Amino acid sequence: MGAGARLQAVIAGLVGRPWFWIAVISVPFGWPIYLSLTNKTPLPIPVVGNLASFSTKDQNGKPLASADLEHRAWVMNFAALDDPATDASIKSLEKVQYRARNLGQTFGLITWVLDGSVPGRVADYVKQRPISPRMWWFVPETPPEVASSARDAIAKAVGGPLSPSDEKKLATGNTLFLVDPASRLRGIYDASDPDSLDKLLHDAGLIINRGY
């Protein structure tokens, strides 16, 4: 008997056995059930602080208030545009913006500009970069209560006053904050660390999809 004939005989023998069909039916339906039972539910993302409500204007002079972000998970940072170290942080956020491009109106970014008092300066800066006006706002004047909320969150995370290094990271946009639709600060991330950016996007996805 040739190899082909032997293979056909084996297949015929399997097809004639009831347990073969039970296995065929059980595997495709049972595997998803097994995964659902063994897949651990992610832990809720902790709340690290509360962001004070605000009402201000963006780089184009359009009103922007915390109430406008109640349907989004969003990321914020603070940046002095004149500091060369800020450029790397903005580039990191550009990558975040690109990776989150399909989230539409459920995601956003705000950069609070620390040196944006000159009229038109921030708008000109934004025009020179690949920034989506529907997703990312640059705010020329930082509300003091917003800065205070961010500082309190960092102080809580580090267990004491901000160090000079903490101050530098904050002023150059390197410290990123994730905010949920209820204006709660849900995490602090490092713009210079790719793993931290991955976690930021992962956590934002949990907030958007599961309400964590």
N, C-alpha and C positions, 0 to 999 in steps of 0.2 A: 504493500500500500504506500502510495506516495505521500509526501509531506502535506500537500494540499488536501488530500483525501482524509488524512488523519486529523487535520485541523477541523474539517467539516464535521467529522464524527464527534469530536470533542464538543463543538458548538451545539450540535444536535442533542448531545447528551445533557448539556447544561440547560438548554431551552426546555427540555422535557421535565425538569425538576421544579417543583413549586417554590422552593427556597430561592431559586435564581430570580424569579419574578418579584418576590418579596423584597429582595435586595435592590433590584433595579428601581422599584417604586420608592423604597425607603430612603435611599441615599440622597436624591435631589431635594426631597422634602424634609428629611431629617437634619441635613447639614445646617440650613439656616436656623432651625430651632436650637440645635446644639450651640451655634455661635451666639444666639441671643441669650442662652442660659449661662454661658461661660464668659461672655464679654462683660467686663466690669463697667459700671456706670461711672463716668468721670465725677470726681468730687466737685462740689460747688466752688466757684472762684471766690476767695475771701474779699471782703470789703475793707479797704485800707484807709478810707476817709470819705468825706462828703464834700462835693464841690458846691461852693456858694453860687446862688443864682446870679445871672448877669444880664445886662442889656447894653449892647455896644454897636459898633459899625465895623464892617469888614474893609478890605483894601480899596473897594470901589465905593465906599460910603453907604452901602446898603445895610439896613438894620440886621443885627444878629443877636439873638437872645437864647438863653438856655432852653426856653420853651420851644424854640424851633428845632431842638435836637432830641425831643422826647421819643422819637421813633427810631433813633439811631444808637448804635454802639460807636463811640468815636475816640480818637486818639488826640492828645494835645501835648504840645511842648512849648518851651519858651526859648527865644533866640534873639541874640544881638546880631543883626545882619552885617555889621561892620567887622565883626570878629572872624578872621579866616577859619577858625576852628568850627564855625557854624556850618560851613559848606558841606562837610562830611555828613553832618546830622541831617541836613536837608536832603542830600542824596539818598540817605537810608530811608527817609520817609517817602521819597519818590518811588522807591522799590516797593514799599508797603502799599502806596496808592495803586501801583500797577498790579500787584498781586490781589488787591481787593476790588479790582475794577468791575467784577461781575456782581458785587453785592449791592450795587445801585444805591437807593435811598436809605438802606439800612446801615450804612457805614459812612463815617466822615473823619476829617482831620482838621485841627485848628492849631495854627502856630501863633502864639502871642508874641508880638514883636516888641522887644525891649527898647529899641532905638528907632522907632518909626514915626516920630512926631512931625517930621518934615512932610508937608502935603505932597501926595503923589509918589513919594519915594518907594513905598511898599508896593504900590500898584505896578510901578516900573520894574521892580525886582521880580514880581510874579510873572510878568509878561516874558521875561527872559528864561523862564524855566518851564518844564513840561508839567504844569500844574492844572488839574481839572477844576474849573470854577464851581462845578456842581458837587464836588466832593471835599475840596480843601480850601479853607479860609485862612487868610493872614489878617490878623487884627492889629492895627497900628498902635492902639493904646490898650495896655493890659490893666484890667480892673484889679485894684488892690486886693479885693476879697478873693479873687481867683488865685492870685499868687500866694496869698496866705494859706488857702486850702492845700495847695500843692506842697508848700513848705511843711505844713503840719503833717502831711502824709509821709514825706521823706523822713522827718524827724522821728515819726513813729516807727518807720521801717528800720532806721539805723540805731534807734534807741537813745537818741540824744540830739544835741544841736548839730546843724550842718557843718561839715568840715570844709576847708577851702576847696578840696577836690569836689565835694558835693556841689558847692556854689558854682564852680567852673562848669561842671557837667550841666547844671540847670541853665546857666546863662548862654550856653552854646548849643542848646537844643538836644543834647545827648540823652537827657532824661525824658522818657516818654511815659505818659499816663494814659491808662485805658479807663474810659468813662462809660457807664451804662446809661440806658434811656431814663433812669431815675436820678441821674446826676450823682451817682455814687462812684468813687474812685475804686477800681477793681484790681489795679496792679500797676507796678512801676517797672519799666523795662529800659534796657541799655541799647541805644541806637547803634552803637559800634559793634555789637555782638550779634552775629547772624542767628545763633541759637535763641537769643532773647527775642529777636524779631519773629522767629518762627512761633515761639510761645505766645507772643502778643497776638498774632493772627489766629492762632488756635483758640485762645481765650475769647477773642472777639467773636469767633464763629460760634462758640458755645453760648455766648450771651444772645447772639442774634437768633440762633436756631432752637435753643432750649430754654432761654430766659434765665440762664445762670448768672 
